[in-house]
């Protein structure tokens, strides 16, 4: 029978870090899935920061058999898969929003030019 090492403070920290990252990723997936137009650059920066935290945590994986760490690692993998599947849709929605904003800006510019021209003819 294989001896199971006791969880160390490092392994508990790693589990807690992955748990926090997973919570953050789940929240980000909900926000991204709901309405990408409300997501700003800081949200993407925060998401990247969480991915870096998890990457560092996975690199320092505890050498003991930590069931909780394995569970959080699996959850992290599932969250990454969901993010991978969601990002192309988010990209499309953001491109559509940019196009809509450019059209609105062009319309406002044209309306301003028309108003100036009308004022000069009066």
C-alpha positions in Angstrom: 0.0 0.0 0.0 1.3 3.4 -1.0 1.9 5.9 1.8 0.0 9.2 1.4 2.0 12.2 2.5 0.3 14.7 4.7 -0.7 17.9 3.0 1.8 20.6 3.6 1.3 24.3 4.0 2.6 24.7 0.4 0.1 22.2 -0.9 -2.7 23.9 1.0 -1.6 27.3 -0.5 -1.6 25.8 -3.9 -5.1 24.4 -3.5 -6.3 27.7 -2.2 -4.7 29.6 -5.1 -6.3 27.2 -7.7 -9.6 27.5 -5.9 -9.4 31.3 -6.1 -8.4 31.2 -9.7 -11.3 28.9 -10.5 -13.7 31.2 -8.8 -12.4 34.1 -10.8 -12.5 32.2 -14.0 -16.1 31.1 -13.5 -17.1 34.7 -12.8 -15.2 35.8 -15.9 -16.9 33.1 -18.0 -20.3 34.3 -16.9 -19.5 38.0 -17.6 -18.0 37.1 -21.0 -20.9 34.9 -22.0 -23.5 37.4 -21.0 -22.4 40.6 -22.7 -18.9 41.2 -23.9 -19.6 44.9 -24.6 -19.6 45.5 -20.8 -16.1 43.8 -20.5 -13.2 46.2 -20.5 -9.5 46.0 -21.0 -9.0 45.7 -17.2 -11.2 42.6 -17.2 -8.9 40.9 -19.8 -5.8 42.0 -17.8 -7.3 40.5 -14.7 -8.1 37.3 -16.5 -4.5 37.1 -17.8 -3.2 37.7 -14.3 -5.3 34.8 -13.0 -4.0 32.5 -15.7 -0.4 33.5 -14.7 -1.2 32.7 -11.1 -2.6 29.3 -12.0 0.4 28.6 -14.3 2.8 29.3 -11.5 0.8 27.2 -9.1 0.8 24.3 -11.5 4.5 24.6 -12.0 5.0 24.3 -8.2 2.6 21.4 -7.9 2.9 19.7 -4.5 4.7 16.4 -4.6 2.3 14.8 -2.2 -0.9 13.2 -3.3 -3.4 16.0 -2.7 -6.8 15.0 -3.8 -8.1 18.6 -3.4 -5.3 19.9 -5.6 -6.1 17.3 -8.3 -9.8 18.3 -8.1 -9.0 22.0 -8.5 -6.6 21.1 -11.3 -9.3 19.3 -13.2 -11.7 22.2 -12.6 -9.1 24.6 -13.9 -8.8 22.5 -17.0 -12.5 22.5 -17.6 -12.6 26.3 -17.1 -9.8 26.7 -19.6 -11.7 24.6 -22.1 -14.8 26.8 -21.6 -12.7 29.9 -22.0 -11.1 28.5 -25.2 -14.5 27.8 -26.7 -16.0 31.2 -25.6 -13.2 33.5 -26.8 -13.9 33.3 -30.5 -17.6 34.3 -29.8 -16.4 37.2 -27.6 -14.0 38.3 -30.3 -16.8 38.4 -32.9 -19.1 40.4 -30.5 -16.3 42.9 -29.8 -15.6 43.3 -33.5 -19.3 43.9 -34.1 -19.4 46.4 -31.3 -16.4 48.2 -32.8 -18.1 48.4 -36.1 -21.3 49.7 -34.6 -19.3 52.4 -32.7 -17.4 53.4 -35.9 -20.7 53.7 -37.8 -22.1 55.9 -35.0 -19.0 58.1 -35.0 -19.1 58.5 -38.8 -22.8 59.4 -38.6 -22.1 62.0 -35.9 -19.2 63.4 -37.9 -21.4 63.7 -41.0 -24.2 65.3 -39.0 -21.8 67.8 -37.5 -20.5 68.7 -41.0 -24.0 69.0 -42.3 -25.0 71.3 -39.3 -21.9 73.5 -39.9 -22.7 73.7 -43.7 -26.3 74.6 -42.9 -25.3 77.3 -40.5 -23.0 78.9 -43.0 -25.7 79.0 -45.7 -28.1 80.8 -43.4 
